[in-house]
Amino acid sequence: MKSMLRYLALGLALLSTLLSVSACFPLMAGGAVMTGFVAVDRRTSGAMLEDQSIELKISSRIRDALGEKVHISVTSYNRKVLLTGEAPDQQDKERAGEIAKNIDNITSVWNEVGVTSITTLTERTNDLVMAGRIKADLIDAKDLFSNAYKIVVERGTVYVMGRITAREAKRVSSVVSGVTGVKKVVLVHETITEDELANIQAKPAN
């Protein structure tokens, strides 16, 4: 089963690469490169729907305000928002952050947008391939619930989102940092206790 999931993760990365070749957007909802499955998501179904709405609202407002001069990806997990990508100057980066903060029902905003030139198609493809490798390695790690973590990759920096225990955070960081090409690992997560994790696992999937 793990072998099948590993190939699926790599396959999804390849599919994302092909899609990025045919349609390259300056701003995306849902993260620069994400992997993960709803089946073991530690959010409620209501929280997942709300995160999707938050991503779409922020993406739309940033697009209206800043247009195509920026490449900004928006990822929301349990109402915690991560902004990644590129902006031409600090003012545009801060403007994107302020737009995100003004959306209702969010708990925090991590503005990780780089003040630099917009990445090339080759750079984004490399990030996609790296995301597939990371997901495959997380599947191989028998002590981790690979699909419980949302992975966002931007310019070789890997952001880990989710509802994660301190033990998991340390282990996931170790696995991800061992993947070839990873420059940096940033944890953008909600810390939960081992008891909270046990309660989540005991509940049926919603």
C-alpha positions in Angstrom: 0.0 0.0 0.0 2.8 2.4 0.9 4.5 1.7 -2.4 1.3 2.5 -4.3 1.0 5.8 -2.3 4.6 6.7 -3.0 4.1 6.2 -6.8 0.9 8.2 -6.6 2.7 11.1 -4.9 5.4 11.2 -7.6 2.7 10.9 -10.2 0.8 13.8 -8.8 4.0 15.9 -8.9 4.5 15.0 -12.6 0.9 15.9 -13.4 1.2 19.2 -11.7 4.3 19.9 -13.7 2.5 19.2 -16.9 -0.4 21.4 -15.9 2.0 24.2 -15.0 3.5 24.0 -18.5 0.2 24.5 -20.1 -1.2 27.1 -17.7 1.1 29.3 -15.7 -0.7 31.7 -13.4 0.9 34.7 -11.6 -1.1 34.0 -8.5 -2.5 30.8 -7.1 -4.9 29.8 -4.4 -3.8 26.7 -2.4 -0.1 27.1 -2.3 2.8 27.1 -4.6 3.2 23.4 -4.6 1.0 21.3 -2.2 0.6 17.7 -1.5 -1.8 16.0 0.8 -5.1 14.0 1.0 -8.4 14.9 2.6 -8.8 11.3 3.9 -6.7 11.9 7.0 -7.0 15.6 7.3 -7.0 16.8 10.9 -9.4 19.6 10.2 -13.2 19.4 10.4 -15.0 19.4 7.0 -16.3 22.9 7.9 -12.7 24.1 8.5 -11.6 22.7 5.1 -14.4 24.5 3.3 -13.6 27.7 5.1 -9.9 27.4 4.2 -10.8 27.0 0.5 -13.0 30.2 0.8 -10.2 32.1 2.5 -7.7 31.1 -0.2 -10.0 32.2 -3.0 -10.9 35.5 -1.3 -7.3 36.5 -0.6 -6.1 35.4 -4.1 -8.9 37.4 -5.8 -8.2 40.6 -3.8 -4.4 40.4 -4.3 -5.0 39.9 -8.0 -7.3 42.9 -8.1 -4.8 45.1 -6.2 -1.5 44.0 -7.6 -2.2 42.3 -10.9 0.4 40.3 -12.7 3.5 42.0 -11.4 3.5 39.6 -8.4 3.4 35.8 -8.2 1.8 35.0 -4.9 0.4 31.7 -3.7 -2.1 31.6 -0.8 -2.4 28.6 1.4 -4.8 28.4 4.4 -4.8 25.6 6.9 -7.3 25.8 9.8 -7.5 29.5 9.2 -3.7 30.0 9.4 -2.7 31.8 6.2 0.7 31.4 4.4 1.7 33.7 1.6 4.6 32.6 -0.6 5.9 33.6 -4.0 7.6 36.8 -5.3 6.9 40.5 -5.3 9.0 43.2 -7.0 9.4 45.3 -3.9 8.8 45.4 -0.1 5.8 47.7 -0.5 3.9 45.1 -2.7 4.9 42.3 -0.3 3.4 44.3 2.7 0.4 45.2 0.6 -0.3 41.5 0.0 0.0 40.8 3.7 -2.4 43.6 4.7 -4.9 42.3 2.2 -4.7 38.9 3.8 -5.1 40.2 7.3 -8.3 42.0 6.4 -10.1 38.8 5.5 -12.6 37.6 8.1 -12.1 34.5 10.3 -8.3 34.1 9.9 -6.2 33.6 13.0 -2.7 34.5 11.6 -0.8 35.4 8.5 2.7 34.3 7.6 4.0 36.5 4.9 6.9 34.6 3.3 6.7 36.4 -0.1 10.2 37.1 -1.4 11.2 40.5 -2.7 12.8 39.2 -5.9 12.1 38.6 -9.5 9.3 36.2 -10.4 10.4 32.6 -10.7 10.9 30.9 -14.0 9.0 27.9 -15.3 12.1 25.8 -14.7 12.3 26.9 -11.1 8.6 26.1 -10.4 9.0 22.7 -12.1 11.9 21.9 -9.8 9.7 22.8 -6.8 7.0 20.5 -8.1 9.4 17.6 -8.5 10.8 18.3 -5.0 7.2 18.2 -3.6 6.7 14.8 -5.0 9.9 13.5 -3.5 9.1 14.9 -0.1 5.6 13.3 -0.2 7.2 10.0 -1.2 9.7 10.2 1.7 6.9 11.0 4.2 5.0 8.0 3.0 8.1 5.8 3.5 8.4 7.1 7.1 6.4 4.5 9.1 6.1 6.7 12.2 4.4 9.5 10.3 0.9 10.1 9.0 2.1 11.5 5.7 -1.3 12.8 4.5 -1.8 14.8 7.6 0.8 17.4 6.6 0.4 20.0 3.9 3.6 20.7 2.1 4.3 24.0 0.2 7.5 24.3 -1.8 8.7 27.7 -3.1 12.2 28.3 -4.5 13.6 25.3 -2.6 12.2 26.4 0.7 9.7 23.9 2.2 6.8 25.0 4.4 5.1 22.4 6.5 1.5 23.1 7.6 -1.0 21.2 9.7 -2.0 20.3 13.2 1.2 18.7 14.4 2.6 17.5 17.7 6.1 18.6 18.8 7.3 15.0 18.2 5.9 15.1 14.6 7.3 18.5 13.9 10.9 17.3 14.8 10.5 14.1 12.7 8.9 15.8 9.7 11.7 18.4 9.7 14.3 15.7 9.7 12.7 13.8 6.8 12.1 16.9 4.7 15.6 18.4 5.3 17.1 15.1 4.0 15.5 15.5 0.5 18.0 16.6 -2.2 17.7 20.2 -3.1 15.8 21.4 0.0 17.3 24.7 1.1 15.3 25.4 4.2 12.4 23.9 6.2 9.9 26.3 7.8 7.2 25.0 10.2 4.0 27.0 9.8 1.8 24.7 12.0 -0.6 24.6 14.9 0.9 22.6 17.7 -1.3 20.0 19.4 -0.6 17.6 22.2 -0.3 13.8 21.9 -3.6 13.5 23.7 -5.3 15.8 21.2 -3.8 13.7 18.4 -5.1 10.5 19.9 -8.6 12.0 20.1 -8.4 13.1 16.5 -7.4 9.7 15.4 -10.1 8.1 17.4 -12.8 10.1 15.6 -14.3 8.8 12.4 -13.3 10.8 9.2 -15.9 13.5 8.5 
